[in-house]
Amino acid sequence: EMKKISVLILLNIAAAATIGLMVGLLFKYYVKGDGTGVAEALRSEILAIADSVDACIGVGVVLPDGTSFQVLGGTRADGDADRFPMLSTFKFHQALAVCEWMRDAAIPLSGEVEVGKDRLPDGTWSPMRDEFPSGGVFTWAELMDYTLVYSDNNACDILFGLTGGPSWTDSYIRTLGLKDFNIECTEKMMHENPADCMKNWSTPLAAAM
């Protein structure tokens, strides 16, 4: 558990540093500059940073004026340089799809779902199971909270089970105009076969969009 917490802390620090970098660059060009050549200047700076480390890096950028681009740094052995495994970040895509499902079915966030112990398997990241090992009755809002805020894998798969699975999430996100991504695996599937994490992928730009 401590190892998981340490990894999450490191990922959060990395995410905060990345967000800080992007905000700093946008401030530099939009607030302190005249905005001329913003996209190309940003692209150059991001690429320089990406090429300075021994890692495969992808950055998607959507500027306030609608300009968008992605920057790729490093190399990938599988050749799909712009396809990055989403891992738990696909839970954001799922949340959008769940909200649409609830809207269509006229289900309020206060609606309740009974969750049995059999739907809370061990061996996966699940603060909800740790807090309620025997299960219980949860609102849709609570399930969404566990999924989005705590990245709960069991809550995620429960929501998949209630709303048409990964295929529904994938098809709904495509209605938003995105196409450079794929969602076909649950957390359980990826846990049983770690290689399946590559089946839930996105390009950096599609993620940013």
N, C-alpha and C positions, 0 to 999 in steps of 0.2 A: 504493500500500500504506500509506503514511504517513497518507493521508487516511482510509482505512478504520480504521486503528488509532486515530486521533484521535476519529473518530465513536464507536467502541466505548468508548473511555475516557469520553467525555462521557455516553454512555448509561448506563454503569456508575455514574458519579458521580450522575446523576439518579436511578437506581434506588436507590442507597444513601441518597440524601437522602430519597426518598419513604418507604423502609422506616424510616428514622430518625424521620421525622415521625409515621408511624403508630404505631410503638412508643412514642414520646413521648406521644401522645394516649391510647393504651391505658393507659400507666402513670399518666397524670394522672387518668383516671376510674376505673380498676379498683384501683390500688394506693393512691393518695392520697385517692381519694374513696370514696363509699359505693356506687357503681355505679348509683345511681338516675338514670334518664333518659340512660343512656350512649349509646344509639343516636341519639337526637335531638341530643344535644350534639355527638357526633362528626360527624353529618351537617351540622350548622350550621357547624362549624369547617372541615370539608373543603370545603364549598360556598363559604365565604368565600375560601379560598385559591384554589380553582378559578376563581372569578369575578374574581380580582385580576390575572390574566394574560391576555394575548391569545393564547389557544390553546383547542383543543377537548380537554377533559379528562374522563376517566371513571375513577371509583374504585369498586371493589367491596369490600365489607366483610363479613366473617363473624366475629361475636363469639363468645367462649367459651361463652356461654349458648345459642348456636344462632341468635340474631337475625342477620338478614342484610339488607343494603340496598345500593343503589348511588347514587352522586352524579354528576351530569353537569354540566359547566360549559362555556361557550362554545357556538358554533353550528357546524353542518356544512352545507355547500352542498348535499349530496346528500339531506338530510332524514333520514338514518338516524342520529340523534343517539346512539343507544346501540350501534351496530355499529362496532367498531374493528377495523382490519386487524391480524391477529395477527403478521404477518411471521414472524420466527424463533421467537417464543414458542410456536408450534404444535408445535415439536419436543419440548416436554414432553408434550403430548397423545400425540404419536407414540410416545414412549418407553413410556408406559403401555400402549399398544396392542401394541407390539412385545413387551413382557414377557408379555402375555396370549397372544400368538401362540406365543411360545417355550414357554410353559407347556403349551399345548394340544398342541404338536408334540413335547414332551419334548426340546427342544433346550437344552443347557446353555450358560451364558454363555461357557464355554471352547470351544464348538463353533467350527469354523473356516469362513471364507468366502474363496474365491479372488476377488480383485478385479483385473481386467485394466485396462490403460491406457485402454481405450476407455470405461471407466466413471468415468474421472476427467477430465472435460473442463476445458479452460482457461476463463478469463473469468468465474469465479465464486469465491466465498470458499471455500477448501478447504486448510486447513493439512495435511490428510492427503496431498493430491496434491503439495503443495510438498515434503513430507518424503519421499514415495514416488512420484515421477513415473511410474515404470513399473508401479505397482501392487504387489501382493503378496498374502500370505495374512494375514487378520486374524481375530481372534476376534470373536464377537458383542459381547463386553464392550468391545473396542477400538472397534468401530464406534459403539457407544452413547456411549462416552467422547468420541470426536471430534464426535459430533452434539450432545451435551448440554453438554459443557464448552467446546468450541471453536466451536460453532455451524457445523460443517462442512456445507456444502450438498451436496457430493457424497456424503458418508457418509449424510446424511439421505435422499437419493434412492435410494441403494443399499438402505437398510433398507426404504424404500417398495417397491422392486422385489422384495424377499424376503418381504414380509408382506401383500400384497394391496392396496398403494397407499393413497392418501388416503381412499378410500371405506371401507376396513377400519378405519382410524383413526377416522374420523367415526362409523361404526356402533358401534365398541366404546365410545367415550366416551359415546354415547347410552345404552348399557346401564348407565352409572353414574348415570343419572337426569337428565342435563343435556340441554337442548334449544336454548338460545339461543346457538348457535354454528354454524359451517359450515366443513368442511375438504374441499376438492375439488382443490386444486392442489399439484403438486410444486414444489420449488425451481426446477427447470429450466423449468417452465411459467411461473412468475412472472418468471424472468430473461428469457425470450423475449418476454413480454408483461407489463410492469410493472403494467398495470391489473388483472391477475388477482390481485394481492395482496389486492384488496378481496373476493375470493371466499372467502378464508380469514379469517373474522371471528369475533368473540366479543363478547358484552356483558361489561362489567367484572365483573358479579356472577357470570356463568357461569364466567369465568376464575378468580375467587377460589374459587368452590365446587369 
